[in-house]
Amino acid sequence: MRPGIALYGGHPQRRGRNPFRPVVHLKGRILQIRQAEPGETIGYGATRTLQRPSRVAVVSVGYADGLFRALSTKDGEEGLVARIGSHPVPILGRVSMDLITVDVTDAPETEARRGAWIELLGSNISAHEFAMHAGTIDYEVLTSLGQRATRRYVGG
């Protein structure tokens, strides 16, 4: 038997419930939060135009860490939704080398604050979901995590 992706909590089959827990997590820390108004744009090339007053967080993770540029979003696109605690925080605009921006408008200010962690892959966001938004497969997600990412092995 080859356990393959199941070792990392991935779903080895495309149907049914996944019996495995994810063991790989990718997180980024909020560096700053800015208030932005409707009509303002986000990201390189101004690819995302805000439709409402928003709180926008700059997060310290980018494609050098394994967050695919394909996860960038333009106007009218729905992309990967990261999490801060149990609150969804959609990625806004382009994924750059070192940073992303996320919409924390609907997350409580007590949780969405400078220094807080944003989950991009882990307990609430599977490698499969991450891969679907990036147009790839779970295996590529797990093997593309950058060398800058801190690796912490727990247990055994």
Contacts in CASP RR format, 6 or more apart in sequence:
PFRMAT RR
TARGET T0000
AUTHOR 0000-0000-0000
METHOD contacts of the structure
MODEL  1
MRPGIALYGGHPQRRGRNPFRPVVHLKGRILQIRQAEPGETIGYGATRTL
QRPSRVAVVSVGYADGLFRALSTKDGEEGLVARIGSHPVPILGRVSMDLI
TVDVTDAPETEARRGAWIELLGSNISAHEFAMHAGTIDYEVLTSLGQRAT
RRYVGG
4 12 0 8 1.000
5 11 0 8 1.000
5 12 0 8 1.000
5 127 0 8 1.000
5 138 0 8 1.000
5 139 0 8 1.000
5 142 0 8 1.000
6 12 0 8 1.000
6 20 0 8 1.000
7 23 0 8 1.000
8 22 0 8 1.000
8 23 0 8 1.000
8 24 0 8 1.000
8 127 0 8 1.000
8 142 0 8 1.000
9 18 0 8 1.000
9 20 0 8 1.000
9 21 0 8 1.000
9 22 0 8 1.000
9 23 0 8 1.000
9 24 0 8 1.000
9 127 0 8 1.000
10 18 0 8 1.000
10 20 0 8 1.000
10 22 0 8 1.000
10 126 0 8 1.000
10 127 0 8 1.000
10 128 0 8 1.000
10 138 0 8 1.000
11 18 0 8 1.000
11 20 0 8 1.000
11 126 0 8 1.000
11 128 0 8 1.000
11 138 0 8 1.000
18 126 0 8 1.000
21 123 0 8 1.000
22 121 0 8 1.000
22 122 0 8 1.000
22 123 0 8 1.000
22 126 0 8 1.000
22 127 0 8 1.000
24 121 0 8 1.000
24 122 0 8 1.000
24 127 0 8 1.000
24 142 0 8 1.000
24 145 0 8 1.000
25 119 0 8 1.000
25 121 0 8 1.000
25 122 0 8 1.000
25 123 0 8 1.000
26 61 0 8 1.000
26 65 0 8 1.000
26 66 0 8 1.000
26 67 0 8 1.000
26 119 0 8 1.000
26 120 0 8 1.000
26 121 0 8 1.000
26 122 0 8 1.000
26 145 0 8 1.000
26 149 0 8 1.000
27 61 0 8 1.000
27 117 0 8 1.000
27 118 0 8 1.000
27 119 0 8 1.000
27 120 0 8 1.000
28 59 0 8 1.000
28 60 0 8 1.000
28 61 0 8 1.000
28 117 0 8 1.000
28 118 0 8 1.000
28 120 0 8 1.000
29 59 0 8 1.000
29 60 0 8 1.000
29 115 0 8 1.000
29 116 0 8 1.000
29 117 0 8 1.000
29 118 0 8 1.000
30 57 0 8 1.000
30 58 0 8 1.000
30 59 0 8 1.000
30 60 0 8 1.000
30 104 0 8 1.000
30 112 0 8 1.000
30 113 0 8 1.000
30 114 0 8 1.000
30 115 0 8 1.000
30 116 0 8 1.000
30 117 0 8 1.000
30 118 0 8 1.000
31 57 0 8 1.000
31 58 0 8 1.000
31 59 0 8 1.000
31 60 0 8 1.000
31 99 0 8 1.000
31 114 0 8 1.000
31 115 0 8 1.000
32 57 0 8 1.000
32 58 0 8 1.000
32 114 0 8 1.000
33 55 0 8 1.000
33 56 0 8 1.000
33 57 0 8 1.000
33 58 0 8 1.000
33 104 0 8 1.000
33 112 0 8 1.000
33 113 0 8 1.000
33 114 0 8 1.000
34 55 0 8 1.000
34 56 0 8 1.000
34 58 0 8 1.000
35 53 0 8 1.000
35 54 0 8 1.000
35 55 0 8 1.000
35 56 0 8 1.000
36 42 0 8 1.000
36 50 0 8 1.000
36 53 0 8 1.000
36 54 0 8 1.000
36 55 0 8 1.000
36 56 0 8 1.000
37 50 0 8 1.000
37 53 0 8 1.000
37 54 0 8 1.000
38 50 0 8 1.000
38 51 0 8 1.000
38 52 0 8 1.000
38 53 0 8 1.000
39 49 0 8 1.000
39 50 0 8 1.000
39 51 0 8 1.000
40 49 0 8 1.000
40 50 0 8 1.000
41 47 0 8 1.000
41 48 0 8 1.000
41 49 0 8 1.000
41 50 0 8 1.000
42 48 0 8 1.000
42 49 0 8 1.000
42 50 0 8 1.000
42 56 0 8 1.000
42 92 0 8 1.000
42 93 0 8 1.000
42 101 0 8 1.000
43 92 0 8 1.000
43 93 0 8 1.000
43 94 0 8 1.000
43 96 0 8 1.000
43 101 0 8 1.000
44 93 0 8 1.000
44 94 0 8 1.000
44 96 0 8 1.000
45 94 0 8 1.000
47 72 0 8 1.000
47 73 0 8 1.000
47 74 0 8 1.000
47 75 0 8 1.000
47 93 0 8 1.000
47 94 0 8 1.000
48 73 0 8 1.000
48 74 0 8 1.000
48 75 0 8 1.000
48 92 0 8 1.000
48 93 0 8 1.000
49 75 0 8 1.000
50 56 0 8 1.000
50 92 0 8 1.000
52 105 0 8 1.000
53 105 0 8 1.000
54 103 0 8 1.000
54 105 0 8 1.000
55 103 0 8 1.000
55 104 0 8 1.000
55 105 0 8 1.000
55 109 0 8 1.000
55 112 0 8 1.000
56 92 0 8 1.000
56 101 0 8 1.000
56 102 0 8 1.000
56 103 0 8 1.000
56 104 0 8 1.000
57 89 0 8 1.000
57 101 0 8 1.000
57 102 0 8 1.000
57 103 0 8 1.000
57 104 0 8 1.000
57 112 0 8 1.000
57 118 0 8 1.000
58 99 0 8 1.000
58 100 0 8 1.000
58 101 0 8 1.000
59 82 0 8 1.000
59 99 0 8 1.000
59 100 0 8 1.000
59 101 0 8 1.000
59 102 0 8 1.000
59 118 0 8 1.000
60 98 0 8 1.000
60 99 0 8 1.000
61 67 0 8 1.000
61 98 0 8 1.000
61 99 0 8 1.000
61 100 0 8 1.000
61 118 0 8 1.000
61 120 0 8 1.000
62 95 0 8 1.000
62 96 0 8 1.000
62 97 0 8 1.000
62 98 0 8 1.000
62 99 0 8 1.000
62 100 0 8 1.000
63 69 0 8 1.000
63 95 0 8 1.000
63 96 0 8 1.000
63 97 0 8 1.000
64 97 0 8 1.000
64 98 0 8 1.000
64 146 0 8 1.000
64 148 0 8 1.000
65 145 0 8 1.000
65 146 0 8 1.000
65 148 0 8 1.000
65 149 0 8 1.000
66 144 0 8 1.000
66 145 0 8 1.000
66 146 0 8 1.000
66 149 0 8 1.000
67 95 0 8 1.000
67 100 0 8 1.000
67 120 0 8 1.000
68 95 0 8 1.000
68 134 0 8 1.000
68 136 0 8 1.000
68 141 0 8 1.000
68 144 0 8 1.000
69 94 0 8 1.000
69 95 0 8 1.000
70 133 0 8 1.000
70 134 0 8 1.000
70 135 0 8 1.000
70 136 0 8 1.000
71 79 0 8 1.000
71 80 0 8 1.000
71 91 0 8 1.000
71 95 0 8 1.000
71 130 0 8 1.000
71 133 0 8 1.000
71 134 0 8 1.000
72 91 0 8 1.000
72 93 0 8 1.000
72 94 0 8 1.000
72 95 0 8 1.000
73 79 0 8 1.000
73 90 0 8 1.000
73 91 0 8 1.000
73 92 0 8 1.000
73 93 0 8 1.000
74 93 0 8 1.000
78 90 0 8 1.000
79 90 0 8 1.000
79 91 0 8 1.000
79 133 0 8 1.000
80 90 0 8 1.000
80 91 0 8 1.000
80 120 0 8 1.000
80 125 0 8 1.000
80 129 0 8 1.000
80 130 0 8 1.000
80 133 0 8 1.000
80 134 0 8 1.000
81 88 0 8 1.000
81 89 0 8 1.000
81 90 0 8 1.000
81 91 0 8 1.000
81 125 0 8 1.000
82 88 0 8 1.000
82 89 0 8 1.000
82 90 0 8 1.000
82 91 0 8 1.000
82 102 0 8 1.000
82 118 0 8 1.000
82 119 0 8 1.000
82 120 0 8 1.000
82 125 0 8 1.000
83 89 0 8 1.000
83 118 0 8 1.000
83 119 0 8 1.000
83 124 0 8 1.000
83 125 0 8 1.000
84 104 0 8 1.000
84 107 0 8 1.000
84 111 0 8 1.000
84 112 0 8 1.000
84 116 0 8 1.000
84 117 0 8 1.000
84 118 0 8 1.000
84 119 0 8 1.000
85 107 0 8 1.000
85 111 0 8 1.000
85 119 0 8 1.000
85 124 0 8 1.000
86 124 0 8 1.000
87 104 0 8 1.000
87 106 0 8 1.000
87 107 0 8 1.000
87 108 0 8 1.000
87 111 0 8 1.000
87 112 0 8 1.000
88 106 0 8 1.000
89 102 0 8 1.000
89 103 0 8 1.000
89 104 0 8 1.000
89 106 0 8 1.000
89 107 0 8 1.000
89 112 0 8 1.000
89 118 0 8 1.000
90 102 0 8 1.000
90 103 0 8 1.000
91 100 0 8 1.000
91 101 0 8 1.000
91 102 0 8 1.000
92 100 0 8 1.000
92 101 0 8 1.000
92 102 0 8 1.000
92 103 0 8 1.000
93 100 0 8 1.000
93 101 0 8 1.000
102 118 0 8 1.000
104 112 0 8 1.000
119 125 0 8 1.000
120 130 0 8 1.000
121 127 0 8 1.000
121 130 0 8 1.000
121 141 0 8 1.000
126 138 0 8 1.000
127 138 0 8 1.000
127 141 0 8 1.000
127 142 0 8 1.000
128 138 0 8 1.000
130 138 0 8 1.000
130 141 0 8 1.000
131 137 0 8 1.000
131 138 0 8 1.000
131 140 0 8 1.000
131 141 0 8 1.000
134 141 0 8 1.000
END
